[in-house]
């Protein structure tokens, strides 16, 4: 039996895996790349924005795992990371490494300024977040594993027993030395009073949001809970994720590996469209409420 949690998956860092080579702009159906793209095209053509097939794929499933990415929050005014207006178009992801945060006090000062002046702190959950909460309340959700750091699932009423924030959250702060977790508002008040790089009051260590930086290990508790949910799931519903960031993407793929259906709701292609049972090409806020309403009523 494979050790639990699978060590090659759960204890990795947040560094993205290299992307596979992109298909040529115009492959012919006779090539492997062309065949894959043709299959994806036909699957999307069949599904479109109609959710009948998605309802059918998930009907009777009582332990659905929801896996969400940045696309679920774009309708709340929070940009995704890799889209045309994404965050990585504004900032260099290579700057956001754990080593730099620990060793560069100037970078920490700028990070706190961005944190407390961010317009996204006032963002509100949208209909898609509320739909996930409703699915949990119906008793058909094993849990929600999110890559997002915006805290909007919590704001939509999804409790901690149902939610795994695999990449941490911008709304919680901890000391990297002693593990103390001061209140977010208390640190914000200290920053506003002139502490540009507030230190831990318990041990004078470095404070940091629980957001997982590149090169930083994923939190063990969150990773273990995510894998337990995946092991118990009988279907997975992917919402607003490209499925291109690892090791997080291994969580929904593990559900598929065990022969269960995967429904993807996303704008545009993902890295694993070809493994989906059903693809719903649409915005989360439009598609998910209807899908959940029909599942809960089925």
LUMDO-39505 format. One record per residue (C-alpha): residue number from 1; residue in three letters; x, y, z; chain. Coordinates in pm, whole numbers, always signed. Last residue first. Layout:
<rs>
+-----+--------+--------+--------+--------+--------+
! num ! residu !     c1 !     c2 !     c3 ! chaine !
+-----+--------+--------+--------+--------+--------+
! NUM !    ALA !      X !      Y !      Z !      A !
...
+-----+--------+--------+--------+--------+--------+
</rs>
This chain:
<rs>
+-----+--------+--------+--------+--------+--------+
! num ! residu !     c1 !     c2 !     c3 ! chaine !
+-----+--------+--------+--------+--------+--------+
! 298 !    UNK !  -3190 !  +1583 !   -815 !      A !
! 297 !    UNK !  -3284 !  +1914 !   -653 !      A !
! 296 !    UNK !  -2941 !  +1964 !   -502 !      A !
! 295 !    UNK !  -2781 !  +1876 !   -834 !      A !
! 294 !    UNK !  -3008 !  +2111 !  -1030 !      A !
! 293 !    UNK !  -2944 !  +2403 !   -800 !      A !
! 292 !    UNK !  -2572 !  +2321 !   -797 !      A !
! 291 !    UNK !  -2546 !  +2335 !  -1176 !      A !
! 290 !    UNK !  -2751 !  +2653 !  -1199 !      A !
! 289 !    UNK !  -2542 !  +2826 !   -932 !      A !
! 288 !    UNK !  -2218 !  +2699 !  -1092 !      A !
! 287 !    UNK !  -2270 !  +2817 !  -1449 !      A !
! 286 !    UNK !  -2318 !  +3193 !  -1427 !      A !
! 285 !    UNK !  -2082 !  +3281 !  -1142 !      A !
! 284 !    UNK !  -1827 !  +3026 !  -1263 !      A !
! 283 !    UNK !  -1798 !  +3179 !  -1607 !      A !
! 282 !    UNK !  -1840 !  +2946 !  -1902 !      A !
! 281 !    UNK !  -1696 !  +2652 !  -2092 !      A !
! 280 !    UNK !  -1849 !  +2347 !  -1926 !      A !
! 279 !    UNK !  -1632 !  +2045 !  -1992 !      A !
! 278 !    UNK !  -1763 !  +1697 !  -1906 !      A !
! 277 !    UNK !  -1589 !  +1370 !  -1825 !      A !
! 276 !    UNK !  -1258 !  +1553 !  -1812 !      A !
! 275 !    UNK !   -927 !  +1383 !  -1889 !      A !
! 274 !    UNK !   -871 !  +1562 !  -2222 !      A !
! 273 !    UNK !   -931 !  +1896 !  -2053 !      A !
! 272 !    UNK !   -624 !  +1838 !  -1838 !      A !
! 271 !    UNK !   -403 !  +2144 !  -1894 !      A !
! 270 !    UNK !   -706 !  +2371 !  -1893 !      A !
! 269 !    UNK !   -874 !  +2541 !  -2185 !      A !
! 268 !    UNK !  -1087 !  +2852 !  -2183 !      A !
! 267 !    UNK !  -1326 !  +2991 !  -1924 !      A !
! 266 !    UNK !  -1372 !  +2714 !  -1671 !      A !
! 265 !    UNK !  -1616 !  +2463 !  -1527 !      A !
! 264 !    UNK !  -1452 !  +2119 !  -1532 !      A !
! 263 !    UNK !  -1644 !  +1803 !  -1441 !      A !
! 262 !    UNK !  -1433 !  +1507 !  -1336 !      A !
! 261 !    UNK !  -1583 !  +1158 !  -1308 !      A !
! 260 !    UNK !  -1433 !   +886 !  -1086 !      A !
! 259 !    UNK !  -1202 !   +607 !  -1200 !      A !
! 258 !    UNK !   -942 !   +618 !   -922 !      A !
! 257 !    UNK !   -710 !   +829 !  -1134 !      A !
! 256 !    UNK !   -987 !  +1088 !  -1163 !      A !
! 255 !    UNK !   -990 !  +1147 !   -787 !      A !
! 254 !    UNK !   -610 !  +1167 !   -792 !      A !
! 253 !    UNK !   -635 !  +1429 !  -1066 !      A !
! 252 !    UNK !   -832 !  +1653 !   -830 !      A !
! 251 !    UNK !   -547 !  +1653 !   -577 !      A !
! 250 !    UNK !   -253 !  +1636 !   -822 !      A !
! 249 !    UNK !   -335 !  +1990 !   -933 !      A !
! 248 !    UNK !   -205 !  +2127 !   -601 !      A !
! 247 !    UNK !   +146 !  +1980 !   -651 !      A !
! 246 !    UNK !   +160 !  +2154 !   -888 !      A !
! 245 !    UNK !     +5 !  +2444 !  -1077 !      A !
! 244 !    UNK !   -138 !  +2371 !  -1423 !      A !
! 243 !    UNK !   -492 !  +2261 !  -1346 !      A !
! 242 !    UNK !   -606 !  +2578 !  -1526 !      A !
! 241 !    UNK !   -849 !  +2640 !  -1241 !      A !
! 240 !    UNK !  -1181 !  +2822 !  -1242 !      A !
! 239 !    UNK !  -1398 !  +2545 !  -1102 !      A !
! 238 !    UNK !  -1306 !  +2176 !  -1091 !      A !
! 237 !    UNK !  -1585 !  +1943 !   -976 !      A !
! 236 !    UNK !  -1454 !  +1607 !   -858 !      A !
! 235 !    UNK !  -1638 !  +1281 !   -814 !      A !
! 234 !    UNK !  -1656 !   +990 !   -564 !      A !
! 233 !    UNK !  -1436 !  +1163 !   -307 !      A !
! 232 !    UNK !  -1296 !   +973 !     -8 !      A !
! 231 !    UNK !   -932 !   +966 !   -120 !      A !
! 230 !    UNK !   -951 !  +1325 !   -244 !      A !
! 229 !    UNK !  -1081 !  +1443 !    +92 !      A !
! 228 !    UNK !   -798 !  +1261 !   +270 !      A !
! 227 !    UNK !   -551 !  +1417 !    +29 !      A !
! 226 !    UNK !   -677 !  +1768 !    +98 !      A !
! 225 !    UNK !   -666 !  +1710 !   +474 !      A !
! 224 !    UNK !   -301 !  +1600 !   +455 !      A !
! 223 !    UNK !   -208 !  +1900 !   +244 !      A !
! 222 !    UNK !   -381 !  +2145 !   +475 !      A !
! 221 !    UNK !   -213 !  +1999 !   +784 !      A !
! 220 !    UNK !   +129 !  +1986 !   +616 !      A !
! 219 !    UNK !   +127 !  +2346 !   +497 !      A !
! 218 !    UNK !   +276 !  +2359 !   +146 !      A !
! 217 !    UNK !   +651 !  +2392 !   +155 !      A !
! 216 !    UNK !   +794 !  +2724 !    +40 !      A !
! 215 !    UNK !   +990 !  +2757 !   -286 !      A !
! 214 !    UNK !   +736 !  +2995 !   -437 !      A !
! 213 !    UNK !   +543 !  +3165 !   -159 !      A !
! 212 !    UNK !   +257 !  +3006 !    +36 !      A !
! 211 !    UNK !    +23 !  +3272 !   +174 !      A !
! 210 !    UNK !     +8 !  +3230 !   +553 !      A !
! 209 !    UNK !    +85 !  +3598 !   +595 !      A !
! 208 !    UNK !   +430 !  +3661 !   +734 !      A !
! 207 !    UNK !   +585 !  +3771 !  +1060 !      A !
! 206 !    UNK !   +958 !  +3742 !  +1119 !      A !
! 205 !    UNK !  +1070 !  +3662 !  +1473 !      A !
! 204 !    UNK !  +1073 !  +3899 !  +1768 !      A !
! 203 !    UNK !   +982 !  +3606 !  +1998 !      A !
! 202 !    UNK !   +637 !  +3686 !  +2139 !      A !
! 201 !    UNK !   +575 !  +4026 !  +1985 !      A !
! 200 !    UNK !   +648 !  +3891 !  +1637 !      A !
! 199 !    UNK !   +793 !  +4160 !  +1414 !      A !
! 198 !    UNK !   +620 !  +4436 !  +1220 !      A !
! 197 !    UNK !   +800 !  +4546 !   +902 !      A !
! 196 !    UNK !   +680 !  +4901 !   +830 !      A !
! 195 !    UNK !   +589 !  +4967 !  +1192 !      A !
! 194 !    UNK !   +452 !  +5322 !  +1152 !      A !
! 193 !    UNK !   +117 !  +5333 !  +1330 !      A !
! 192 !    UNK !    -58 !  +5193 !  +1021 !      A !
! 191 !    UNK !   +165 !  +4887 !  +1039 !      A !
! 190 !    UNK !    +80 !  +4833 !  +1406 !      A !
! 189 !    UNK !   -290 !  +4868 !  +1326 !      A !
! 188 !    UNK !   -260 !  +4613 !  +1043 !      A !
! 187 !    UNK !    -85 !  +4374 !  +1279 !      A !
! 186 !    UNK !   -372 !  +4398 !  +1526 !      A !
! 185 !    UNK !   -631 !  +4361 !  +1250 !      A !
! 184 !    UNK !   -475 !  +4033 !  +1133 !      A !
! 183 !    UNK !   -482 !  +3886 !  +1482 !      A !
! 182 !    UNK !   -154 !  +3730 !  +1588 !      A !
! 181 !    UNK !    -76 !  +3367 !  +1502 !      A !
! 180 !    UNK !   +230 !  +3247 !  +1692 !      A !
! 179 !    UNK !   +426 !  +2978 !  +1509 !      A !
! 178 !    UNK !   +750 !  +3035 !  +1700 !      A !
! 177 !    UNK !   +987 !  +3113 !  +1412 !      A !
! 176 !    UNK !   +776 !  +3173 !  +1098 !      A !
! 175 !    UNK !   +538 !  +3393 !  +1294 !      A !
! 174 !    UNK !   +185 !  +3377 !  +1155 !      A !
! 173 !    UNK !    -64 !  +3598 !   +976 !      A !
! 172 !    UNK !   -410 !  +3522 !   +838 !      A !
! 171 !    UNK !   -621 !  +3713 !   +584 !      A !
! 170 !    UNK !   -396 !  +3665 !   +281 !      A !
! 169 !    UNK !   -469 !  +3294 !   +288 !      A !
! 168 !    UNK !   -274 !  +2971 !   +256 !      A !
! 167 !    UNK !   -189 !  +2788 !    -65 !      A !
! 166 !    UNK !   -395 !  +2477 !    +11 !      A !
! 165 !    UNK !   -686 !  +2661 !   +164 !      A !
! 164 !    UNK !   -879 !  +2349 !   +267 !      A !
! 163 !    UNK !  -1248 !  +2405 !   +339 !      A !
! 162 !    UNK !  -1530 !  +2188 !   +473 !      A !
! 161 !    UNK !  -1431 !  +2171 !   +841 !      A !
! 160 !    UNK !  -1324 !  +2536 !   +824 !      A !
! 159 !    UNK !  -1679 !  +2651 !   +744 !      A !
! 158 !    UNK !  -1808 !  +2770 !   +409 !      A !
! 157 !    UNK !  -2011 !  +3083 !   +482 !      A !
! 156 !    UNK !  -1948 !  +3291 !   +170 !      A !
! 155 !    UNK !  -1678 !  +3488 !   +354 !      A !
! 154 !    UNK !  -1497 !  +3159 !   +415 !      A !
! 153 !    UNK !  -1506 !  +3080 !    +44 !      A !
! 152 !    UNK !  -1391 !  +3436 !    -22 !      A !
! 151 !    UNK !  -1070 !  +3408 !   +181 !      A !
! 150 !    UNK !   -859 !  +3557 !    -99 !      A !
! 149 !    UNK !   -572 !  +3305 !   -100 !      A !
! 148 !    UNK !   -705 !  +3079 !   -372 !      A !
! 147 !    UNK !   -576 !  +2730 !   -450 !      A !
! 146 !    UNK !   -894 !  +2585 !   -306 !      A !
! 145 !    UNK !   -989 !  +2241 !   -178 !      A !
! 144 !    UNK !  -1360 !  +2217 !   -107 !      A !
! 143 !    UNK !  -1510 !  +1933 !    +93 !      A !
! 142 !    UNK !  -1690 !  +1599 !    +85 !      A !
! 141 !    UNK !  -1985 !  +1776 !    -76 !      A !
! 140 !    UNK !  -2326 !  +1611 !   -118 !      A !
! 139 !    UNK !  -2470 !  +1706 !   +221 !      A !
! 138 !    UNK !  -2695 !  +1982 !    +88 !      A !
! 137 !    UNK !  -2515 !  +2236 !   +308 !      A !
! 136 !    UNK !  -2192 !  +2162 !   +123 !      A !
! 135 !    UNK !  -2360 !  +2220 !   -214 !      A !
! 134 !    UNK !  -2500 !  +2546 !    -79 !      A !
! 133 !    UNK !  -2154 !  +2660 !    +22 !      A !
! 132 !    UNK !  -2023 !  +2585 !   -328 !      A !
! 131 !    UNK !  -2313 !  +2786 !   -472 !      A !
! 130 !    UNK !  -2227 !  +3081 !   -245 !      A !
! 129 !    UNK !  -1877 !  +3091 !   -390 !      A !
! 128 !    UNK !  -2021 !  +3080 !   -744 !      A !
! 127 !    UNK !  -2271 !  +3358 !   -670 !      A !
! 126 !    UNK !  -1995 !  +3601 !   -575 !      A !
! 125 !    UNK !  -1793 !  +3647 !   -258 !      A !
! 124 !    UNK !  -1706 !  +4005 !   -165 !      A !
! 123 !    UNK !  -1382 !  +4195 !   -222 !      A !
! 122 !    UNK !  -1276 !  +4444 !    +47 !      A !
! 121 !    UNK !   -926 !  +4301 !    +87 !      A !
! 120 !    UNK !   -893 !  +4314 !   -292 !      A !
! 119 !    UNK !   -819 !  +4686 !   -293 !      A !
! 118 !    UNK !   -474 !  +4606 !   -151 !      A !
! 117 !    UNK !   -336 !  +4875 !    +75 !      A !
! 116 !    UNK !   -269 !  +4642 !   +368 !      A !
! 115 !    UNK !   -102 !  +4370 !   +165 !      A !
! 114 !    UNK !    +82 !  +4590 !    -81 !      A !
! 113 !    UNK !   +236 !  +4783 !   +209 !      A !
! 112 !    UNK !   +318 !  +4460 !   +393 !      A !
! 111 !    UNK !   +494 !  +4325 !    +84 !      A !
! 110 !    UNK !   +689 !  +4646 !    +32 !      A !
! 109 !    UNK !   +823 !  +4625 !   +387 !      A !
! 108 !    UNK !   +900 !  +4255 !   +341 !      A !
! 107 !    UNK !  +1096 !  +4334 !    +23 !      A !
! 106 !    UNK !  +1301 !  +4593 !   +211 !      A !
! 105 !    UNK !  +1369 !  +4336 !   +483 !      A !
! 104 !    UNK !  +1518 !  +4090 !   +233 !      A !
! 103 !    UNK !  +1627 !  +3755 !   +377 !      A !
! 102 !    UNK !  +1301 !  +3586 !   +474 !      A !
! 101 !    UNK !  +1093 !  +3724 !   +189 !      A !
! 100 !    UNK !  +1366 !  +3653 !    -64 !      A !
!  99 !    UNK !  +1401 !  +3296 !    +51 !      A !
!  98 !    UNK !  +1026 !  +3236 !    +31 !      A !
!  97 !    UNK !  +1009 !  +3348 !   -328 !      A !
!  96 !    UNK !   +778 !  +3610 !   -468 !      A !
!  95 !    UNK !  +1016 !  +3805 !   -688 !      A !
!  94 !    UNK !  +1025 !  +3528 !   -949 !      A !
!  93 !    UNK !   +650 !  +3581 !   -994 !      A !
!  92 !    UNK !   +723 !  +3922 !  -1152 !      A !
!  91 !    UNK !   +431 !  +4155 !  -1088 !      A !
!  90 !    UNK !   +176 !  +4327 !  -1310 !      A !
!  89 !    UNK !   +133 !  +4065 !  -1584 !      A !
!  88 !    UNK !   +171 !  +3801 !  -1313 !      A !
!  87 !    UNK !   -145 !  +3939 !  -1153 !      A !
!  86 !    UNK !   -353 !  +3861 !  -1458 !      A !
!  85 !    UNK !   -499 !  +4102 !  -1711 !      A !
!  84 !    UNK !   -435 !  +3873 !  -2011 !      A !
!  83 !    UNK !   -476 !  +3566 !  -1785 !      A !
!  82 !    UNK !   -200 !  +3403 !  -1579 !      A !
!  81 !    UNK !   -274 !  +3500 !  -1222 !      A !
!  80 !    UNK !   -648 !  +3566 !  -1206 !      A !
!  79 !    UNK !   -779 !  +3910 !  -1131 !      A !
!  78 !    UNK !   -996 !  +3976 !   -824 !      A !
!  77 !    UNK !  -1310 !  +4176 !   -904 !      A !
!  76 !    UNK !  -1557 !  +3936 !   -745 !      A !
!  75 !    UNK !  -1630 !  +3796 !  -1091 !      A !
!  74 !    UNK !  -1262 !  +3699 !  -1108 !      A !
!  73 !    UNK !  -1303 !  +3488 !   -794 !      A !
!  72 !    UNK !  -1396 !  +3148 !   -938 !      A !
!  71 !    UNK !  -1127 !  +3182 !  -1202 !      A !
!  70 !    UNK !   -853 !  +3196 !   -939 !      A !
!  69 !    UNK !   -876 !  +2826 !   -867 !      A !
!  68 !    UNK !  -1129 !  +2591 !   -711 !      A !
!  67 !    UNK !  -1143 !  +2217 !   -644 !      A !
!  66 !    UNK !  -1482 !  +2083 !   -534 !      A !
!  65 !    UNK !  -1484 !  +1724 !   -411 !      A !
!  64 !    UNK !  -1816 !  +1543 !   -446 !      A !
!  63 !    UNK !  -1896 !  +1276 !   -188 !      A !
!  62 !    UNK !  -2263 !  +1195 !   -257 !      A !
!  61 !    UNK !  -2257 !  +1124 !   -631 !      A !
!  60 !    UNK !  -2603 !  +1019 !   -751 !      A !
!  59 !    UNK !  -2601 !  +1268 !  -1036 !      A !
!  58 !    UNK !  -2253 !  +1409 !  -1097 !      A !
!  57 !    UNK !  -2210 !  +1300 !  -1458 !      A !
!  56 !    UNK !  -2579 !  +1363 !  -1538 !      A !
!  55 !    UNK !  -2564 !  +1715 !  -1398 !      A !
!  54 !    UNK !  -2252 !  +1784 !  -1601 !      A !
!  53 !    UNK !  -2414 !  +1643 !  -1915 !      A !
!  52 !    UNK !  -2713 !  +1873 !  -1877 !      A !
!  51 !    UNK !  -2490 !  +2172 !  -1813 !      A !
!  50 !    UNK !  -2517 !  +2357 !  -2141 !      A !
!  49 !    UNK !  -2240 !  +2614 !  -2179 !      A !
!  48 !    UNK !  -2074 !  +2418 !  -2457 !      A !
!  47 !    UNK !  -2088 !  +2046 !  -2383 !      A !
!  46 !    UNK !  -2078 !  +1882 !  -2725 !      A !
!  45 !    UNK !  -1860 !  +2152 !  -2874 !      A !
!  44 !    UNK !  -1631 !  +2130 !  -2573 !      A !
!  43 !    UNK !  -1587 !  +1757 !  -2622 !      A !
!  42 !    UNK !  -1537 !  +1803 !  -2996 !      A !
!  41 !    UNK !  -1270 !  +2070 !  -2939 !      A !
!  40 !    UNK !  -1093 !  +1858 !  -2678 !      A !
!  39 !    UNK !  -1081 !  +1561 !  -2915 !      A !
!  38 !    UNK !   -953 !  +1782 !  -3197 !      A !
!  37 !    UNK !   -684 !  +1925 !  -2971 !      A !
!  36 !    UNK !   -568 !  +1578 !  -2874 !      A !
!  35 !    UNK !   -572 !  +1454 !  -3232 !      A !
!  34 !    UNK !   -374 !  +1756 !  -3346 !      A !
!  33 !    UNK !   -108 !  +1700 !  -3083 !      A !
!  32 !    UNK !    -82 !  +1334 !  -3178 !      A !
!  31 !    UNK !    -67 !  +1422 !  -3551 !      A !
!  30 !    UNK !   -331 !  +1313 !  -3803 !      A !
!  29 !    UNK !   -577 !  +1586 !  -3696 !      A !
!  28 !    UNK !   -341 !  +1849 !  -3837 !      A !
!  27 !    UNK !   -166 !  +2090 !  -3608 !      A !
!  26 !    UNK !   -215 !  +2464 !  -3660 !      A !
!  25 !    UNK !    -57 !  +2680 !  -3394 !      A !
!  24 !    UNK !   +178 !  +2407 !  -3279 !      A !
!  23 !    UNK !    +94 !  +2252 !  -2944 !      A !
!  22 !    UNK !   +264 !  +2402 !  -2642 !      A !
!  21 !    UNK !   +545 !  +2207 !  -2481 !      A !
!  20 !    UNK !   +450 !  +2082 !  -2136 !      A !
!  19 !    UNK !   +461 !  +2339 !  -1857 !      A !
!  18 !    UNK !   +745 !  +2321 !  -1608 !      A !
!  17 !    UNK !   +611 !  +2252 !  -1261 !      A !
!  16 !    UNK !   +519 !  +2553 !  -1050 !      A !
!  15 !    UNK !   +705 !  +2613 !   -724 !      A !
!  14 !    UNK !   +462 !  +2582 !   -435 !      A !
!  13 !    UNK !   +667 !  +2316 !   -266 !      A !
!  12 !    UNK !   +623 !  +1942 !   -253 !      A !
!  11 !    UNK !   +510 !  +1746 !    +50 !      A !
!  10 !    UNK !   +180 !  +1612 !    -72 !      A !
!   9 !    UNK !   +270 !  +1464 !   -408 !      A !
!   8 !    UNK !   +575 !  +1242 !   -397 !      A !
!   7 !    UNK !   +503 !  +1154 !    -35 !      A !
!   6 !    UNK !   +157 !  +1005 !   -100 !      A !
!   5 !    UNK !    -24 !  +1087 !   +227 !      A !
!   4 !    UNK !    -26 !   +811 !   +330 !      A !
!   3 !    UNK !   +227 !   +551 !   +221 !      A !
!   2 !    UNK !   +127 !   +346 !    -86 !      A !
!   1 !    UNK !     +0 !     +0 !     +0 !      A !
+-----+--------+--------+--------+--------+--------+
</rs>
